[in-house]
Amino acid sequence: MSETKETRAILTKEDLIRAFTDCGLAEGQTVCVHTSLKKLGFVVGGAETIIRSLLEIVGDEGTLMMPSQTWKNLDPSTGVHWEEPVEWWPIIRDHWPAYDKEITPAIGMGVVAEMFRKWPGAARSDHPARSIAAKGKHADYITEEHDLSNIFGANSPIDKLYELDGYVLLIGVGYEKNTALHLAETRANFPTKRFADESSAILMDGKRKWVTYNTQAVDDEDFIRLGTEYDNEKNIKIHTVGNASVRFIKVRPLIDWTVEWMEKNRH
């Protein structure tokens, strides 16, 4: 019986600290992180090790952010429960649990983000479908007052990342996972911009309420294309950590460029 050649990298916390530091991550920064654990290879200790390495690098003066979205807590008519029959929609609508930031799991954000939202000392915003988790110096500021209708616009967690002159760290994922780009959508003027009513279950005075709110409809279909153009135009370095491609990007230049790009390319 022949042995199969192992192609995965094996990474310890020390390896990750060295690698992420080489990417540009440093003490005192505010960083929004998107991670695919399996793309890295075999991380000794998994999600816990990744979080510990990132927190150690940015230190007490820094802040980590990760999306902790719960987008299943939207009306089934939006397509979030695509795998369930239409006749179940009223039951889902009437009984989906109200968002509880201490309990409600992140959905589709990956195991690192799910562990991070429960990390001791982490804060989480109140948006029932699009929450952000943060830990560090600016965590409370970033996560407070996350308005129902203003998910990604002015005074949202992503807007605060911009105001804090922060960064995005994409670990094993591309621009299609870069939540910060939605801020550019709110700032750009393009003819196809539209708004829509969304509904979610929230807790009000300790009771579950099904609440409808109007918000900008977002679209990530061109994020890969615009990201490729940004990489090429700005010579963004794509690092390799283990088996993963990693980008470390300053937010302000990215968003300012993307606003112009969307105004030129979205019709």
NORLINRA-V894821 format. One record per backbone hydrogen bond with DSSP energy under -1.0 kcal/mol. NH is the residue of the N-H (numbers start at 1). CO is the residue of the C=O. If there is no record, write none. Layout:
BEGIN
nh=NH co=CO
nh=NH co=CO
END
This chain:
BEGIN
nh=11 co=42
nh=16 co=12
nh=17 co=13
nh=18 co=14
nh=19 co=15
nh=20 co=16
nh=21 co=17
nh=22 co=18
nh=23 co=19
nh=24 co=21
nh=25 co=20
nh=28 co=58
nh=29 co=26
nh=31 co=63
nh=32 co=167
nh=33 co=65
nh=34 co=169
nh=36 co=171
nh=40 co=37
nh=42 co=9
nh=44 co=11
nh=46 co=43
nh=50 co=46
nh=51 co=47
nh=52 co=48
nh=53 co=49
nh=54 co=50
nh=55 co=51
nh=56 co=52
nh=57 co=53
nh=58 co=54
nh=59 co=55
nh=62 co=59
nh=63 co=29
nh=64 co=135
nh=65 co=31
nh=66 co=133
nh=68 co=131
nh=70 co=129
nh=73 co=70
nh=74 co=72
nh=78 co=75
nh=79 co=76
nh=82 co=79
nh=84 co=81
nh=88 co=85
nh=89 co=86
nh=92 co=88
nh=93 co=89
nh=94 co=90
nh=95 co=91
nh=96 co=92
nh=99 co=201
nh=103 co=100
nh=104 co=100
nh=107 co=69
nh=114 co=110
nh=115 co=111
nh=116 co=112
nh=117 co=113
nh=119 co=116
nh=122 co=119
nh=123 co=134
nh=125 co=132
nh=133 co=66
nh=134 co=123
nh=135 co=64
nh=137 co=62
nh=139 co=136
nh=142 co=138
nh=143 co=139
nh=144 co=140
nh=147 co=145
nh=156 co=153
nh=160 co=156
nh=161 co=157
nh=162 co=158
nh=163 co=159
nh=164 co=160
nh=165 co=162
nh=166 co=161
nh=167 co=30
nh=168 co=249
nh=169 co=32
nh=170 co=247
nh=171 co=34
nh=172 co=245
nh=177 co=174
nh=178 co=175
nh=179 co=177
nh=181 co=178
nh=182 co=179
nh=183 co=180
nh=185 co=181
nh=186 co=182
nh=187 co=183
nh=188 co=184
nh=193 co=190
nh=196 co=215
nh=198 co=213
nh=200 co=211
nh=202 co=209
nh=204 co=207
nh=207 co=204
nh=209 co=202
nh=211 co=200
nh=213 co=198
nh=215 co=196
nh=217 co=194
nh=223 co=220
nh=226 co=222
nh=227 co=223
nh=228 co=224
nh=229 co=225
nh=230 co=226
nh=231 co=227
nh=232 co=228
nh=233 co=229
nh=234 co=230
nh=236 co=231
nh=239 co=246
nh=241 co=244
nh=243 co=40
nh=244 co=241
nh=246 co=239
nh=247 co=170
nh=249 co=168
nh=251 co=166
nh=254 co=250
nh=255 co=251
nh=256 co=252
nh=257 co=253
nh=258 co=254
nh=259 co=255
nh=260 co=256
nh=261 co=257
nh=262 co=258
nh=263 co=259
nh=264 co=260
nh=265 co=261
nh=266 co=262
END
